[in-house]
């Protein structure tokens, strides 16, 4: 079992997750335009992914699992959905898709910079300059508190650039997806 540490305002996560949040913050700060980083609980449908938009919009799109991705027996409960929204995730607003862009009226600042955003996942849009610590903290709280992943050691990652070329991030301390 991991020791617990204070994390942000009255939120507690394991010391392993707190240390991982610091590593993730540094990795997010180094993403180039068009890069993708996917964190996943050992090949499950529990994920958080980041996309440094390559369309000149200067934003990072992020998504996490929704009930669309889960079997009927492993659906997020109402409490988990409320926790995701409280963390700043926007609810899914389209049926299936991934990083889809189309007309969406309630994100006017995003629409101005990169076009409206639709997703079948919970999602968030972060304009640059990015507060990488806040984004990493949001991702860690999502894994540790909402999705109830015990430790980052139960997670995998993948990273690739605009052209689909995979690149390594050994500093994360995670194993990489194997395809």
Secondary structure, DSSP 8 states (H G I E B T S, - for coil): ---EEEETTTEEEEHHHHHHHHHHHHHHHT--TT-EEEEEETTSS-EEEEEE-SSS--EEEEEE--GGGS-TTS---HHHHHHHHHHT-B---SSS-SSEE---TT-HHHHHHH--EE-SSEEEEEESS--HHHHHHHHHHIIIIIS----GGGEEEEEE-TTS-B---GGG--EE---
